[in-house]
Protein backbone atom coordinates (compact mmCIF):
# COMPACT_ATOMS: atom_id res chain seq x y z
CA UNK A 1 0.00 0.00 0.00
CA UNK A 2 1.51 3.34 -1.12
CA UNK A 3 1.59 5.97 1.60
CA UNK A 4 3.45 9.14 2.36
CA UNK A 5 5.08 10.92 5.27
CA UNK A 6 5.92 14.52 4.40
CA UNK A 7 7.12 14.25 0.77
CA UNK A 8 8.51 10.72 1.11
CA UNK A 9 6.33 8.10 -0.55
CA UNK A 10 6.72 4.60 0.83
CA UNK A 11 5.14 1.18 0.74
CA UNK A 12 3.85 -0.28 4.01
CA UNK A 13 2.74 -3.82 4.72
CA UNK A 14 -0.66 -3.92 6.50
CA UNK A 15 0.26 -7.19 8.27
CA UNK A 16 3.35 -5.57 9.80
CA UNK A 17 1.50 -2.35 10.60
CA UNK A 18 -0.73 -4.36 12.91
CA UNK A 19 2.24 -4.67 15.31
CA UNK A 20 2.67 -1.35 17.10
CA UNK A 21 5.97 -2.46 18.65
CA UNK A 22 7.72 -2.16 15.31
CA UNK A 23 8.14 0.35 12.50
CA UNK A 24 8.98 -0.38 8.89
CA UNK A 25 8.88 1.05 5.38
CA UNK A 26 9.87 0.16 1.87
CA UNK A 27 10.94 3.62 0.79
CA UNK A 28 10.63 4.90 -2.77
CA UNK A 29 12.97 7.33 -4.53
CA UNK A 30 10.87 10.39 -3.66
CA UNK A 31 11.51 13.17 -1.17
CA UNK A 32 15.32 13.29 -1.14
CA UNK A 33 17.92 15.77 -2.29
CA UNK A 34 20.06 13.82 -4.81
CA UNK A 35 19.93 14.85 -8.49
CA UNK A 36 20.19 13.29 -11.95
CA UNK A 37 20.05 9.49 -12.04
CA UNK A 38 20.10 9.53 -8.21
CA UNK A 39 16.99 11.68 -7.95
CA UNK A 40 16.17 11.93 -5.26
CA UNK A 41 16.07 9.70 -2.14
CA UNK A 42 19.24 7.73 -2.85
CA UNK A 43 21.03 5.93 -0.02
CA UNK A 44 24.06 4.53 -1.82
CA UNK A 45 27.42 6.00 -2.87
CA UNK A 46 28.33 3.05 -5.14
CA UNK A 47 27.43 4.64 -8.47
CA UNK A 48 28.87 8.08 -7.74
CA UNK A 49 26.33 10.17 -5.85
CA UNK A 50 27.99 12.59 -3.46
CA UNK A 51 28.36 11.93 0.21
CA UNK A 52 26.57 15.02 1.45
CA UNK A 53 23.41 14.13 -0.52
CA UNK A 54 23.31 10.59 0.85
CA UNK A 55 23.94 11.88 4.36
CA UNK A 56 21.08 14.38 3.97
CA UNK A 57 18.77 11.62 2.72
CA UNK A 58 19.62 9.36 5.67
CA UNK A 59 19.11 12.15 8.17
CA UNK A 60 15.80 13.10 6.59
CA UNK A 61 14.48 9.52 6.53
CA UNK A 62 15.56 9.08 10.14
CA UNK A 63 13.71 12.21 11.20
CA UNK A 64 10.56 11.40 9.23
CA UNK A 65 10.38 7.75 10.36
CA UNK A 66 11.58 8.31 13.92
CA UNK A 67 14.91 6.56 14.28
CA UNK A 68 18.40 7.72 15.22
CA UNK A 69 20.55 7.98 12.06
CA UNK A 70 23.46 6.60 14.08
CA UNK A 71 21.40 3.46 14.71
CA UNK A 72 20.66 2.86 11.04
CA UNK A 73 22.49 -0.36 10.18
CA UNK A 74 23.22 -1.45 6.63
CA UNK A 75 25.71 -4.01 5.34
CA UNK A 76 27.99 -4.39 2.34
CA UNK A 77 25.62 -6.42 0.20
CA UNK A 78 27.49 -9.03 -1.81
CA UNK A 79 24.74 -11.36 -3.18
CA UNK A 80 25.84 -14.03 -0.70
CA UNK A 81 24.16 -15.81 2.19
CA UNK A 82 25.97 -14.38 5.20
CA UNK A 83 23.68 -13.12 7.97
CA UNK A 84 24.69 -10.29 10.30
CA UNK A 85 23.40 -10.98 13.82
CA UNK A 86 23.16 -7.90 16.01
CA UNK A 87 23.07 -8.42 19.76
CA UNK A 88 24.20 -6.33 22.73
CA UNK A 89 27.85 -7.19 22.15
CA UNK A 90 27.91 -6.34 18.44
CA UNK A 91 29.99 -3.26 17.58
CA UNK A 92 27.74 -1.22 15.28
CA UNK A 93 30.43 0.97 13.77
CA UNK A 94 32.07 -1.75 11.71
CA UNK A 95 30.54 -2.46 8.29
CA UNK A 96 30.24 -6.18 7.58
CA UNK A 97 29.62 -8.05 4.34
CA UNK A 98 26.25 -9.79 4.49
CA UNK A 99 22.86 -9.93 2.78
CA UNK A 100 20.60 -10.21 5.78
CA UNK A 101 20.47 -8.69 9.25
CA UNK A 102 18.67 -9.98 12.34
CA UNK A 103 18.22 -8.45 15.78
CA UNK A 104 15.99 -8.29 18.83
CA UNK A 105 17.39 -4.98 20.07
CA UNK A 106 15.14 -1.96 20.36
CA UNK A 107 15.83 1.26 18.46
CA UNK A 108 18.09 -0.30 15.81
CA UNK A 109 16.83 0.31 12.26
CA UNK A 110 18.11 -2.55 10.13
CA UNK A 111 18.03 -1.82 6.42
CA UNK A 112 18.85 -3.05 2.93
CA UNK A 113 19.38 -1.01 -0.23
CA UNK A 114 17.93 -2.23 -3.50
CA UNK A 115 17.25 -1.29 -7.12
CA UNK A 116 15.48 -4.40 -8.55
CA UNK A 117 16.48 -7.02 -5.96
CA UNK A 118 13.87 -8.05 -3.39
CA UNK A 119 13.83 -6.56 0.10
CA UNK A 120 12.14 -8.91 2.57
CA UNK A 121 11.16 -8.02 6.14
CA UNK A 122 10.53 -10.74 8.73
CA UNK A 123 8.87 -10.22 12.11
CA UNK A 124 8.66 -12.69 14.95
CA UNK A 125 5.92 -11.08 17.06
CA UNK A 126 6.17 -13.60 19.90
CA UNK A 127 9.86 -13.11 20.64
CA UNK A 128 9.94 -9.56 19.23
CA UNK A 129 12.75 -10.20 16.78
CA UNK A 130 13.18 -8.82 13.27
CA UNK A 131 15.12 -9.48 10.10
CA UNK A 132 15.71 -7.81 6.78
CA UNK A 133 16.91 -9.65 3.70
CA UNK A 134 18.36 -8.58 0.33
CA UNK A 135 17.68 -11.19 -2.34
CA UNK A 136 18.56 -10.85 -6.00
CA UNK A 137 18.57 -13.95 -8.17
CA UNK A 138 21.85 -15.09 -6.61
CA UNK A 139 20.59 -14.67 -3.04
CA UNK A 140 17.30 -16.32 -3.96
CA UNK A 141 19.22 -19.27 -5.41
CA UNK A 142 21.31 -19.45 -2.21
CA UNK A 143 18.05 -19.46 -0.19
CA UNK A 144 19.05 -16.44 1.83
CA UNK A 145 15.46 -15.97 3.10
CA UNK A 146 15.27 -19.56 4.39
CA UNK A 147 18.71 -19.29 5.99
CA UNK A 148 17.69 -16.06 7.71
CA UNK A 149 14.65 -17.81 9.22
CA UNK A 150 16.90 -20.62 10.45
CA UNK A 151 19.21 -18.06 12.00
CA UNK A 152 16.25 -16.39 13.78
CA UNK A 153 15.14 -19.79 15.10
CA UNK A 154 18.59 -20.54 16.48
CA UNK A 155 19.18 -17.11 17.96
CA UNK A 156 15.73 -16.09 19.20
CA UNK A 157 13.70 -19.29 19.26
CA UNK A 158 11.54 -18.04 16.40
CA UNK A 159 8.89 -20.50 15.26
CA UNK A 160 7.87 -20.31 11.62
CA UNK A 161 4.14 -20.72 12.36
CA UNK A 162 3.96 -17.24 13.84
CA UNK A 163 6.51 -15.50 11.62
CA UNK A 164 5.19 -12.62 9.49
CA UNK A 165 6.88 -11.77 6.18
CA UNK A 166 6.64 -8.81 3.81
CA UNK A 167 8.10 -9.13 0.33
CA UNK A 168 8.85 -5.61 -0.90
CA UNK A 169 8.90 -3.98 -4.32
CA UNK A 170 11.38 -5.45 -6.79
CA UNK A 171 11.67 -6.03 -10.51
CA UNK A 172 8.60 -7.89 -11.77
CA UNK A 173 8.55 -10.81 -14.16
CA UNK A 174 7.18 -8.31 -16.71
CA UNK A 175 10.67 -6.78 -16.94
CA UNK A 176 13.03 -9.50 -15.76
CA UNK A 177 14.57 -11.62 -18.51
CA UNK A 178 17.31 -14.00 -17.41
CA UNK A 179 19.84 -16.08 -19.28
CA UNK A 180 19.30 -19.79 -19.84
CA UNK A 181 22.36 -20.46 -17.65
CA UNK A 182 20.50 -18.84 -14.73
CA UNK A 183 17.40 -20.94 -15.44
CA UNK A 184 19.56 -24.07 -15.28
CA UNK A 185 20.88 -23.13 -11.85
CA UNK A 186 17.31 -22.74 -10.53
CA UNK A 187 16.28 -25.98 -12.20
CA UNK A 188 19.01 -27.80 -10.28
CA UNK A 189 18.04 -26.31 -6.90
CA UNK A 190 14.25 -25.87 -7.01
CA UNK A 191 12.13 -28.81 -8.17
CA UNK A 192 9.19 -26.41 -8.52
CA UNK A 193 11.09 -23.78 -10.54
CA UNK A 194 8.29 -23.70 -13.14
CA UNK A 195 6.19 -21.87 -10.53
CA UNK A 196 8.36 -18.78 -10.98
CA UNK A 197 10.27 -19.16 -14.25
CA UNK A 198 8.40 -19.05 -17.54
CA UNK A 199 9.41 -19.11 -21.19
CA UNK A 200 7.65 -16.28 -23.01
CA UNK A 201 8.27 -16.35 -26.75
CA UNK A 202 12.04 -16.84 -26.62
CA UNK A 203 12.65 -15.06 -23.28
CA UNK A 204 13.04 -16.65 -19.86
CA UNK A 205 11.11 -14.59 -17.29
CA UNK A 206 12.00 -14.84 -13.61
CA UNK A 207 9.46 -13.83 -10.95
CA UNK A 208 11.64 -13.04 -7.94
CA UNK A 209 8.72 -12.24 -5.64
CA UNK A 210 7.08 -15.56 -6.36
CA UNK A 211 10.37 -17.46 -5.97
CA UNK A 212 10.84 -15.97 -2.52
CA UNK A 213 7.19 -16.47 -1.60
CA UNK A 214 7.55 -20.17 -2.41
CA UNK A 215 10.79 -20.28 -0.44
CA UNK A 216 9.01 -18.83 2.62
CA UNK A 217 6.13 -21.31 2.30
CA UNK A 218 8.65 -24.17 2.01
CA UNK A 219 10.34 -22.87 5.15
CA UNK A 220 7.02 -23.36 6.97
CA UNK A 221 5.48 -19.90 6.99
CA UNK A 222 1.70 -19.76 6.80
CA UNK A 223 0.40 -18.25 3.57
CA UNK A 224 -1.83 -15.90 5.54
CA UNK A 225 1.28 -14.46 7.19
CA UNK A 226 3.01 -13.54 3.94
CA UNK A 227 2.36 -10.25 2.16
CA UNK A 228 3.74 -9.23 -1.24
CA UNK A 229 4.04 -5.73 -2.70
CA UNK A 230 2.73 -5.51 -6.23
CA UNK A 231 4.97 -2.79 -7.69
CA UNK A 232 7.63 -3.46 -10.32
CA UNK A 233 10.72 -1.30 -9.82
CA UNK A 234 11.44 -1.24 -13.55
CA UNK A 235 7.90 -0.28 -14.64
CA UNK A 236 7.55 2.46 -12.01
CA UNK A 237 10.29 4.95 -12.87
CA UNK A 238 8.35 7.59 -10.95
CA UNK A 239 8.73 5.61 -7.73
CA UNK A 240 11.80 3.40 -7.92
CA UNK A 241 15.41 3.13 -8.97
CA UNK A 242 15.98 0.17 -11.28
CA UNK A 243 19.44 -1.21 -11.98
CA UNK A 244 18.36 -2.87 -15.20
CA UNK A 245 16.18 -0.10 -16.58
CA UNK A 246 18.74 2.59 -15.75
CA UNK A 247 21.66 0.73 -17.36
CA UNK A 248 23.52 -0.07 -14.15
CA UNK A 249 24.03 3.53 -13.05
CA UNK A 250 21.31 4.41 -10.60
CA UNK A 251 20.43 5.07 -6.97
CA UNK A 252 19.26 2.60 -4.33
CA UNK A 253 16.03 2.84 -2.34
CA UNK A 254 16.06 1.80 1.28
CA UNK A 255 13.83 -0.62 3.17
CA UNK A 256 14.02 -0.79 6.95
CA UNK A 257 12.45 -2.36 10.01
CA UNK A 258 12.92 -1.48 13.67
CA UNK A 259 11.67 -2.57 17.08
CA UNK A 260 10.48 0.66 18.66
CA UNK A 261 12.06 1.89 21.88
ZN1 LIG B 1 7.87 -4.35 -14.96
Boltz pocket constraint, residues with backbone or C-beta under 6 A from the ligand:
constraints:
  - pocket:
      binder: B
      contacts: [[A, 171], [A, 172], [A, 173], [A, 174], [A, 175], [A, 232], [A, 233], [A, 234], [A, 235]]
      max_distance: 6.0
